Amino acid sequence: MGTSDDDLSVLDVRDDLRAGREPLARILAAVDALPPGRGLRLYATFEPIPLYRVLAGRGFAHEARRLGEGDWEILFRPAQTARGAAGAVRGDGRSPAETASDDWPPPATHLDNRGLMPPEPMMRILQALEDLAPGEVLAAINDREPMFLLPELEARGHQIRIDRRNDGVHLTIRRGGDRA
Amino acid sequence: MLGVRVQRWTLRYFAVALAALALALALVAAGVSYPAAPILAPATLVTVHLLTLGWLTPLMLGALSQLVPVITRRQLASDGAPGPALALLVVGLGAMLVGFLALGGGPLAAPFGTAADLALPIGGALVVSGVGVNAVNLAVTLWRARPLPLSGRYAAAALAFLAATVLLGLTLAATLTVPTLLPPVLAATLAGEGLPFHVLAGVGGWFTLTAMGVGLKLLAMFTLAPEERGRSGDAAFLLTAVGLGLAFVAGLAATFAPAARALGMLADMGLGAATLGVAVFVADMAIMYRQRRRRALELNARFGAWALALLALALGWGLVARLAGGGMAAFAPVVALALMGWLSGLGLSQLYKIVPFLTWIERYGARMGRERVPRVQDLVREGQAKPWFVLWFVGALVLSLAVAAPAPDLARASALALLIALAGIAWELAHSRRVRPEILAAGNGAGTGDSAGAGSGASVGSNAAAAAAVPLGRSAALPRPAPAPLTPTTKGGANHGNERR
């Protein structure tokens, strides 16, 4: 949280999920109903990774945050707004990794791995990278530097920029050439 | 290279360590060494060095050679050096054991004669080189990474005590085998009063400081607790490390100058500071456990807390023994509790995390994200391992009580219990390296009734990453179900780049 909340509509599908109902139709309806420039704050019982691709196709970037056991908050923002917001966050501490990343495209996926036990952050990052196209960028926040992940990224030809900040270790990873 | 790879020698260090521990326990259980035999009997020296140089030293070195790179975020100065160093250590220890048995009154004294007399100094020299190579390798790595985080400072201080322990041990060994090496007065003083300082530097400095740093790092990592401990963490470290250093230097100096009362007082102050430091450490670890974000404790963290409790008990016991003015015999049960309950208990419980974790990284690292991989926890069966750990900690406590009594038969029985517990734990560690949960999971549909895998195999589906890869319907049994409602864009069906614009 922390960034401007006023331009986001809120949708909570946790009850649907707990009751075993498929919430996709409700989510898509809510997204279709959004006025231009407005985003969606979604609450779910787990991280709906496949949804990211669907909403990315409609021009939304996402930012996921785990609130506790079985509670996730995902902010979907129109891609332009999201970039602006990231810029605002960046303003607090000048980070070489971020400022140097102008030649990289804005992240296509955001992962918040804080609160996850090793090696889960590593697994999620490698999993998410496989879903990106070569050249696309993944942004992740970890509690600590994922030491065992780095050689694996190198072996797969991905590039990483690491930026340690107060709220966690910010990783920006660009997917390398296509898989062998 | 960025980051850290699995240190290929670490698991071999652990294997050597576990074998030496089993041998030492077998000797105590068989009644050939202390407490059934005198404390300086050759067989007791064999047991003690199997425990310290065979079990705890390789355990700590193996753990550090993997953890120092994680702590310092850089590679070891030499990735290959731990290999030959292990060979030196093993051969040297073997020779030392022969040398102990060849000491006056030992079973090998007569048949081997003077040749065996050389086994102790030669073996000692080999052990010193093996330990030295590791210590220099780790120290250089730490030095290059200054300023160090708290766990790194523990490791650095521990290495200094390792050097002190080994050098003093070597001097003691030399005076035992070559009585003419040192002036008689010096030799007699060392032989008579040097031993407690060898034990202090080894058990208090090298082992306990390493265990404190490694325990702090691992328990913080795997309970998701803050690892930098602020002022209480700094206080615990400085009081313990500086206090032990003072006790060692001033105490050793005081044995040669008994008239200098100030030295003795300094040594006592150092011991007091170290005792306070360890107490602050235990209290701070209790706070760290409460600060953790991972509510459910895994086995390593649960029994790590047991080990910390036994450290607190050993500390209190030692304090009482000291205030009561007890001699060496009064401290024997405290040392037994520190070695078996705190150090070995912590070591074994953390091995139960490290071994599966490294096995998992090694086996699945390159496959992650490209195919479904099991969780680390799918490699272990905590339910089956738990009774062995309970037996271990109870056995360690009973052993110390039996040493205190003294009740040699009870001590032998508890050593046997420890040996059985160790066998169970080792079996579970071996299981984590053998098991292939992904094969069991793949076989689930076909109904392969593998009883051992029934529990762990089923849990592969609840794998967080696997679940994340599965759509909202959460039918976790399939890796990537195509017809699921939330994946309308079939993989590779559209160009993602164009999709967004």
Interface residues (C-beta under 8 A of the other chain):
Chain A: L17 E22 P23 L24 A44 F46 E47 P48 I49 P50 L51 R53 V54 A56 G57 G59 E69 A79 A108 G115 L116 M117 P118 P119 E120 M122 M123 R124 I125 L126 Q127 A128 L129 E130 L132 A133 E136 D143 R144 E145 P146 M147 F148 L149 L150 P151 E152 L153 E154 A155 I160 R179
Chain B: M1 L2 G3 V4 R5 V6 P69 V70 R73 M221 F222 L224 R293 R294 R295 F357 W360 I361 G365 A366 M368 G369 R370 V373 V376 A464 A465 A467 A468 A469 V470 P471 L472 G473 R474 A484 P485 L486 T487 P488 T489 A494 N495 H496 G497 E499 R500
